[in-house]
Amino acid sequence: MADDPEAAPEEGINVAIRIRPLNAKESSNESLRVWKVLNKYNSITQTTPTGGPLPERVNGRTFFTFDRVFGEECSTPQIYDGVVGNIVKSAVEGINGTIFAYGQTSSGKTFTMQGGGMGGDCPGVIHLAAATEQF
């Protein structure tokens, strides 16, 4: 009930995006970045090959807004702290929660979720959840 001050807060779906850095092959081929993170607006926008704005911005085609955006400089622990940690904590307390990665091949889904493992320099959110939360 919306009027009941004792009721637990309602939670919904949050969508976040992570823009990964260029990999070694892309960097060696001098590939260009064509997406830019706009943290102020929780958005990403497509750019020209030189990094400039497109002549026309079209929502849902060249400009997208999310609940959270993470640029190339963001680490997996920052993503865990910003999005994943609260979901894991709620799940440990008995509230259903789902975290999944969706995207194009080679977009960084496995790296974000699994990283380099518990002993690696870059743990994924799965390993961070196991290491951080008390089950």
C-alpha positions in Angstrom: 0.0 0.0 0.0 1.3 3.4 -1.0 -0.1 5.1 2.1 1.4 2.7 4.6 4.5 4.3 6.1 5.6 0.9 7.5 5.6 -0.7 4.0 8.9 -1.6 2.5 10.1 0.6 -0.3 9.2 -0.6 -3.7 12.1 -1.5 -5.9 12.2 -1.7 -9.7 14.4 -2.3 -12.6 17.6 -0.2 -13.0 19.5 -0.2 -16.2 23.2 0.7 -16.3 25.7 0.7 -19.1 29.5 0.3 -19.1 31.5 1.6 -22.0 34.7 -0.5 -22.2 38.1 0.8 -23.2 39.4 -0.1 -26.6 41.2 -3.5 -26.5 44.8 -4.0 -27.7 43.7 -5.0 -31.2 41.4 -2.0 -31.6 44.1 0.3 -30.3 46.7 -1.1 -32.7 44.3 -0.7 -35.6 43.7 2.9 -34.6 40.0 2.3 -34.1 38.0 5.3 -33.2 35.6 5.7 -30.3 32.2 6.7 -31.5 30.3 6.7 -28.2 30.8 9.2 -25.5 29.5 9.0 -21.9 27.7 12.1 -20.6 27.8 11.5 -16.8 25.8 14.7 -16.1 22.8 13.3 -18.0 23.3 9.5 -17.3 23.5 9.1 -21.0 25.7 8.1 -23.9 25.7 9.8 -27.3 27.1 8.8 -30.7 29.9 11.0 -32.0 31.6 11.7 -35.3 34.9 9.7 -35.9 36.8 12.8 -34.6 34.8 12.8 -31.4 32.5 15.8 -32.2 28.8 15.9 -31.8 26.6 14.5 -34.6 24.6 17.2 -36.5 21.4 15.7 -35.2 20.7 13.9 -31.9 18.0 11.3 -32.1 16.7 9.7 -28.8 16.8 5.9 -29.1 19.1 6.0 -32.1 22.1 8.2 -31.4 21.4 9.2 -27.8 20.4 6.9 -24.9 19.7 7.6 -21.2 20.1 5.1 -18.4 19.8 4.9 -14.7 23.6 4.8 -14.4 26.4 5.1 -16.9 30.0 4.0 -16.5 32.8 5.2 -18.8 36.0 3.6 -19.9 37.8 4.8 -16.8 35.4 3.1 -14.3 36.6 -0.1 -12.6 34.5 -3.1 -11.8 34.6 -2.3 -8.1 33.1 1.1 -8.9 30.3 -0.7 -10.8 29.8 -3.1 -7.9 29.5 -0.2 -5.5 27.3 1.9 -7.7 24.8 -0.7 -8.9 25.4 -4.3 -7.9 26.1 -4.1 -4.2 22.6 -3.1 -3.1 21.1 -5.8 -5.2 23.3 -8.4 -3.6 22.7 -7.1 -0.1 18.9 -7.3 -0.7 19.2 -10.8 -2.0 21.1 -11.8 1.1 18.3 -10.4 3.1 15.7 -12.5 1.2 14.6 -10.1 -1.5 14.7 -11.4 -5.1 17.3 -9.7 -7.3 18.8 -10.3 -10.6 22.0 -8.9 -12.2 22.8 -9.8 -15.7 25.0 -8.5 -18.5 23.6 -8.1 -22.0 25.4 -6.8 -25.1 27.2 -7.4 -28.3 30.0 -10.0 -28.7 33.2 -8.6 -27.2 31.5 -5.8 -25.4 32.8 -6.8 -21.9 30.0 -8.8 -20.4 32.2 -11.7 -19.1 34.9 -9.3 -17.9 32.4 -7.3 -15.9 30.7 -10.4 -14.4 33.8 -12.7 -13.9 36.8 -10.5 -14.3 40.1 -12.2 -13.7 38.8 -14.3 -10.8 39.4 -14.0 -7.0 43.1 -14.1 -7.4 43.3 -11.8 -10.4 43.9 -8.1 -10.5 40.4 -7.4 -11.9 37.7 -9.4 -10.0 34.3 -9.4 -11.6 31.1 -8.5 -9.8 30.4 -12.1 -9.0 33.7 -12.4 -7.1 33.2 -9.1 -5.5 29.8 -10.2 -4.2 31.3 -13.4 -2.8 34.1 -11.5 -1.1 32.1 -8.6 0.1 28.8 -9.9 1.4 28.4 -12.1 4.4 26.4 -15.2 3.4 
